[in-house]
């Protein structure tokens, strides 16, 4: 289960994600917990490493660690946080991941970079997962973000991409970056968002009713369905299999009809079990 990392989201209420993960770890036992994705610019990376290690310990090793450079300027400005140009934010992201891995794996961590520094910092207790919780690097940028993923990611997150062709292209780019840094491309787990949101129903009429209730006012039903994973169980399974054939083993699923769990339950029973 993933939580967003936003300090504000338009006029909606939103809980701070790491505090919430800590609370969820106390009332769950098996489900893995993570942030999709932590915004690096919100927190000093050394402090974030300590927070994440704590969540991994108190959850008995169930943390999924995902991090990105930060994208929403308005909330940074509102909270008085700097929001430099993307190249600077991505540079900070690369250094942050190095620092976090050092704190998780070294007895005393020191680091001196362009944006951050450490001096014999101690992070104890270490995360329970060894060598560390799985790291997902978020961002589909081919020139700056993908090299960071090639070097450090256990899994990537490119968000929703509009077509299978674009996804295949991104795989090729990441593979080239892995070759450049001497990393085994197959060591990075492949993930995807098969749709911006997931809508599933037992028949087309019920599906169209769901979509009509959730589509943006300025978008046609047809266009909204195109950007979603929307269909009957057989249609959804077919879409998932197409990505699985590319080696995808991790799927980001955002059910658009939440807080109703009808779609989630139908997907679990009629799609996930058949693919398993």
C-alpha positions in Angstrom: 0.0 0.0 0.0 1.4 3.3 -1.1 0.8 6.8 0.3 1.2 10.1 -1.5 3.8 12.5 -0.1 2.2 15.9 -0.3 2.0 18.7 2.3 -1.0 20.1 0.7 -3.1 18.9 -2.3 -5.3 21.7 -3.7 -8.0 22.2 -1.0 -8.2 18.5 0.0 -7.2 17.1 3.4 -4.1 15.0 3.3 -2.1 13.3 6.1 1.7 13.5 6.3 2.8 10.2 4.8 5.7 9.1 7.1 3.7 9.7 10.3 0.8 7.8 8.8 3.0 4.9 7.7 4.2 4.6 11.3 0.6 4.4 12.5 -0.3 1.9 9.8 2.6 -0.3 10.7 1.1 -0.8 14.2 -2.3 -2.0 12.9 -1.2 -4.2 10.0 0.9 -7.4 9.9 1.6 -8.6 6.3 1.0 -5.8 3.8 4.0 -3.8 2.7 4.0 -0.1 3.2 5.6 2.7 1.2 5.4 6.2 -0.2 4.7 6.8 -3.9 6.8 8.8 -3.7 8.7 10.5 -1.0 9.6 14.1 -2.1 13.3 14.5 -1.5 13.0 18.3 -1.2 10.8 18.1 1.8 13.3 16.6 4.2 17.1 16.4 4.8 18.1 13.0 3.4 20.0 12.0 6.5 16.9 12.7 8.6 14.8 10.8 6.0 17.2 7.8 6.3 16.6 7.8 10.0 12.8 8.0 9.6 12.7 5.2 7.1 15.0 3.0 9.1 12.6 3.5 12.1 9.5 2.6 10.0 11.3 -0.5 8.7 12.1 -1.6 12.3 8.7 -0.9 13.8 6.9 -2.6 10.8 9.1 -5.7 11.2 10.8 -5.1 7.8 7.8 -4.2 5.6 9.0 -0.8 4.2 9.1 -0.1 0.5 11.2 3.0 0.0 10.4 5.2 -3.1 11.8 8.6 -3.7 11.7 11.3 -6.3 13.1 14.8 -7.0 9.8 16.7 -6.3 7.5 18.2 -8.9 4.8 20.4 -7.4 6.1 24.0 -7.1 3.0 25.4 -5.4 3.3 23.5 -2.2 7.0 24.2 -1.9 6.3 28.0 -2.2 3.3 27.7 0.2 5.5 26.0 2.8 8.5 28.2 2.3 10.7 25.5 0.7 13.1 26.1 -2.1 12.1 24.8 -5.5 15.2 25.1 -7.8 15.3 24.1 -11.5 14.8 20.4 -12.3 18.5 19.7 -12.9 19.3 20.9 -9.3 16.5 18.9 -7.8 17.6 15.8 -9.6 21.2 16.4 -8.6 20.0 16.5 -5.0 18.1 13.3 -5.5 21.2 11.4 -6.6 23.2 12.6 -3.6 20.3 11.9 -1.3 20.1 8.3 -2.4 23.8 7.8 -1.8 23.5 9.3 1.7 20.5 7.2 2.6 22.2 4.0 1.5 25.4 4.9 3.4 23.4 5.5 6.6 21.6 2.2 6.2 24.7 0.1 5.6 27.7 1.7 7.2 28.6 1.9 10.9 29.5 5.6 10.5 28.6 7.5 7.3 30.5 10.4 5.9 29.8 12.2 2.7 30.6 15.5 1.0 28.8 16.4 -2.2 27.6 19.5 -4.0 24.3 19.7 -2.1 24.7 17.6 1.1 27.3 16.5 3.6 27.7 14.1 6.5 30.4 13.6 9.1 30.5 10.3 10.8 26.7 10.1 11.1 25.3 7.1 12.9 21.9 5.5 12.0 21.0 2.9 14.6 19.1 0.7 14.6 19.6 -0.2 11.0 16.7 -1.2 8.8 15.8 -4.9 9.3 15.8 -5.6 5.6 19.2 -6.4 4.2 21.2 -4.9 2.7 18.5 -2.3 2.9 14.7 -1.8 2.1 14.1 -1.9 -1.6 14.6 1.4 -3.3 12.3 2.7 -6.0 13.6 5.7 -8.0 10.7 7.7 -9.4 10.9 9.8 -12.6 10.9 9.1 -16.3 13.5 11.7 -17.4 15.9 10.0 -19.7 18.9 12.3 -19.3 19.1 13.0 -15.6 16.8 10.7 -13.6 17.4 7.4 -15.4 21.1 7.4 -14.7 20.3 7.6 -11.0 17.9 4.7 -11.4 20.5 2.7 -13.3 23.0 3.1 -10.5 20.8 2.8 -7.4 17.3 1.5 -8.1 15.9 -1.9 -7.1 12.8 -0.9 -9.0 11.8 2.1 -11.1 8.6 4.1 -11.2 7.8 6.0 -14.4 4.2 6.9 -13.5 1.6 6.4 -16.2 2.9 6.3 -19.7 0.5 6.7 -22.6 1.4 3.6 -24.6 3.2 0.3 -24.7 5.5 1.8 -27.3 6.6 4.5 -25.0 7.2 2.0 -22.2 9.4 -0.2 -24.4 11.4 2.9 -25.4 12.0 3.8 -21.8 13.2 0.2 -21.1 15.7 0.6 -23.9 17.0 3.9 -22.5 17.4 2.5 -19.0 19.2 -0.6 -20.3 21.7 1.7 -22.0 22.3 3.7 -18.8 22.8 0.5 -16.9 25.5 -0.6 -19.4 27.2 2.8 -19.0 27.5 2.4 -15.2 28.2 -1.4 -15.3 24.9 -2.4 -13.7 23.0 -5.5 -14.6 19.8 -4.3 -16.2 18.0 -7.5 -15.0 18.8 -6.6 -11.4 16.2 -3.8 -11.6 12.7 -4.9 -11.1 10.3 -3.7 -13.8 7.2 -2.0 -12.7 4.4 0.0 -14.5 1.2 1.9 -14.1 -1.1 0.0 -16.5 -3.4 3.0 -16.4 -3.7 6.3 -14.6 -6.6 4.8 -12.6 -8.1 1.3 -12.5 -11.8 0.8 -13.1 -13.2 -2.7 -13.3 -16.7 -4.1 -13.5 -18.4 -7.3 -14.4 -19.9 -5.9 -17.6 -19.6 -2.9 -19.9 -22.7 -1.1 -18.7 -21.6 -1.2 -15.1 -18.2 0.0 -16.2 -19.5 2.9 -18.1 -21.5 4.0 -15.1 -18.4 4.0 -12.9 -16.4 6.0 -15.5 -19.2 8.5 -15.9 -19.2 9.2 -12.2 -15.4 9.8 -12.0 -14.4 11.3 -15.3 -13.3 15.0 -15.4 -16.1 17.3 -16.6 -14.0 18.5 -19.5 -13.1 15.1 -20.8 -15.2 12.7 -22.9 -16.0 9.2 -21.6 -14.0 7.7 -24.5 -10.9 9.8 -23.8 -11.1 9.1 -20.0 -11.3 5.4 -20.6 -8.2 5.5 -22.9 -5.9 6.8 -20.0 -7.3 4.3 -17.5 -7.0 0.6 -17.1 -10.7 0.1 -17.5 -12.6 -3.0 -18.5 -14.1 -6.3 -17.5 -11.9 -8.8 -15.6 -10.9 -10.5 -18.9 -10.0 -7.2 -20.5 -8.0 -6.1 -17.4 -6.1 -9.4 -17.3 -5.2 -9.1 -20.9 -3.8 -5.7 -20.4 -1.7 -6.9 -17.4 -0.4 -9.9 -19.4 0.9 -7.6 -22.1 3.2 -5.9 -19.6 4.1 -9.2 -17.9 5.3 -10.4 -21.3 7.9 -7.6 -21.1 9.1 -8.8 -17.8 7.1 -6.5 -15.6 6.5 -8.1 -12.2 5.3 -5.1 -10.1 2.1 -3.2 -10.9 1.0 0.2 -9.5 -2.8 0.1 -9.2 -4.8 3.1 -8.2 -8.4 2.2 -8.0 -10.5 5.1 -9.1 -13.7 4.1 -7.2 -12.1 4.2 -3.7 -13.1 4.4 -0.9 -15.5 1.7 -2.2 -13.6 -1.5 -2.3 -15.9 -3.2 -4.9 -13.4 -2.7 -7.7 -10.4 -3.7 -5.6 -12.2 -6.9 -4.5 -13.3 -7.8 -8.0 -9.7 -7.2 -9.3 -8.3 -9.4 -6.5 -10.7 -12.3 -7.1 -11.2 -12.2 -10.9 -7.8 -10.8 -12.2 -5.0 -11.2 -9.7 -5.8 -14.8 -8.8 -6.0 -15.8 -12.4 -2.6 -14.2 -13.2 -0.9 -15.6 -10.2 
